[in-house]
Amino acid sequence: MKTLNQIVLLAAAAVSLCIFGAAQSQGKRLILKDGSFQIAREWQVSGDRVRFFSNERYDWEEIPTSLVDWPATDKYEKEREAGKLEAQKQASAQDEADRAEEEAASPSVAPGLRLPDQGGIFLYEEYAGKPQLDELVQNGTDINKHMGKNILRSVINPLPTGPRQTVELKGSRARVQSHTGTPAIYVDINFDSDSDSDATSARSDDDDKNAVPVNDRFKIVRVQQKGDVRVVSNLKIALTGRMKEQRDVMDTTSTAISKDWLKIVPAQPLEPGEYALIEMLNAKQMNLYVWDFGVDPNAPANPTAWKPAPIKPLPTGTEDSPILHPPPKKK
């Protein structure tokens, strides 16, 4: 078992080897005519002598200029400088690629405010004049079959028109409220949705053939507040079994800001009220899980909002507070 002194000595030796290796890699080469070379930090030619500082022995030494192969030395220095420039270019290109990759996965939406690289659905707005992001959580809807009303309608109007149903959200108000009528919604289009679960409308082969374009996949709809529920969509089922959905769809503009993120902005300011972001499974059918939000300029602050990270000031010469000494009293 090694003693503490042995461990210290081994660590010191390892550090010395690292420093020695770094010194050799960073030093110039004074190549001699016999094929050997000296690792030097710098050198000076004075008459028939070359005075150089050895990176290996950390001291100034002298040798005759006639021993130095100057063409080989100059060629090596030019190649070394060219290699350093190439390495700098490669490092700069790698840094740029890393920044581009980070921006694609986690785009910046405002100074100090970025979307998360793990994805999600986020609403961008301003509260008290400051930008913020609010995460929208997927909310499951219920289908209200209105059995009583449909039976009454068939009694009053015996003509076969088919039953009517509504897609509803529980509660009269969404958890997240936008304080501006023109919020931007950022969607990670590569997220794994729950559209394959039993609680949602299942996809078929026909749905895959009629896949919705990315820019038309998500829509903002205004929901109707009725008591303690919000109606997202009205369903009319024909006697043949064919279903037709009716929704109050808002005009929006969809822009892909990266390979993962889609930005959805209302074409016109949204009036105060309740809304939902829906996902279209095909041209006619929506996912029964939606992302609800409201528009209310007078709503209190959203407690879970993401705010811009504070920008740290540039470091000064000292972090200590100045201490002022009073002038000496005159005697």
Secondary structure by P-SEA (a helix, b strand, c coil): cccaaaaaaaaaaaaaaaaaaaaaaaccccccccccccccccccccccbbbbbbccccbbbbbbccccaaaaaaaaaaaaaaaaaaaaaaaaaaaaaaaaaaaaabbbccccccccccbbbbbbbccccccbbbbbcbbbbbbbcaaaaaaaaaaaccccbbbbbbbbbccccccccccccbbbbbbcccccccccccccccccaaaaaacccccccbbbbbbbbcccbbbcbbbbbccccbbbbbccccccccccccccbbbbbbcccccbbbbbbbbbccccccccbbbbbbbbcccccccccccccccccccccccccbbbbcccccc
